[in-house]
Amino acid sequence: MSRPFTSRNSSPVSFVRVNGKIRAREVRVLGTDNKQLGILPLNEALTLARQSGVDLVEISSTATPPVCRLVDFGKFRYEQAKKEKDSKKHQHASTVKEVQLSPRIDPHDLGVKITHAIDFLCEDMKVKVALKFRGREMAHTEFGFQVVNKFLADIAPYGHPDFKPKLVGRGIHVMVSPLPRNKRPKNPRPVEGGPMPATVNNHPAPPQKSPEEKTGGFENNPFEKLEIK
């Protein structure tokens, strides 16, 4: 019933003590239905696990006595990996990407910024929109608000602002959170190598370069992967 040692590069689940690797003399045992079976000597707990055809897995080593569960170790690893994956999703949602704008931004540049923001939102990231005024631009902040509101309107199918755009110092700031996956369309940007649409949200898409332009005129550029230090 004892499991072999695993490699150093394994997930934290691999370092859980199982069966004969448990060191406590007594353990608090949870059954296969997660009901408490009481505190048992380790040998009795191992015998009970063997009779049930499952493993004795230590799920709380810091408790006194340690808490162990009667469960198939493969099933236990799957459950823990799923929980870890879900927790990473929540961590990813807390990632914030910043998009900077200007009151006199070019329409093409605005389209590129919108495309990037949509990419971030489709990856469940928050987007911080920051528009900065320079010099005399502060005399006409209404133009900045027009740019920000247009930006928010174009990304509305993918995210919603947490608050109304507000003027702070010499800039306008607003935070945009992604909509739930089931309430937003798929990312309009094609996969890498696919055809690029002519427009993205009514803005011209970035022009695609030909293979000759990408490699500087050579079909197989020998310097393409050369790193200059």
C-alpha angles and dihedrals in degrees: 000000000000115000123226121247115270131221124276092246093061124114121267088262088069091064093060112117113245131188111315093017092068108106104192120104092217130027137188105238129212116196128230087271091051092250117140115255094185133244113320135176110262093247092054091047091051091049091050091051091048092050091049092050093239139099132263104236123189106225099170116031095171095060121096104261101015116253117238131184132211103230141126105268092222090055090046092053091049092051092048093047090051091051090049091051091050092049090052089054090057091048090051091052090058092058112112124207121191125221116192122208137178132211091245098042117155114250091238092051090048089053090053091050090050091050091052092048091051089050090054094046092049087055089055094251126139118241124217110204114204124181117187127202120214127203113316093004087092088072090068107037089155089078090056092051089050091055093047094047091050089049091051092047092054094050094040094107089060106035145008129219116253089216139358116283109270135192112243117177108311097344148055119242135189134161120222123200123200119253118240113279092247092054101049132066123245120274107279091212108102123232116274110284094023127112115286115230118241092240138017114206090342092307124113112261119234110274117257119234123228119241089255091054092047093053098037095253097315120109089212106023109204090200096051095101097033112125118209113211 
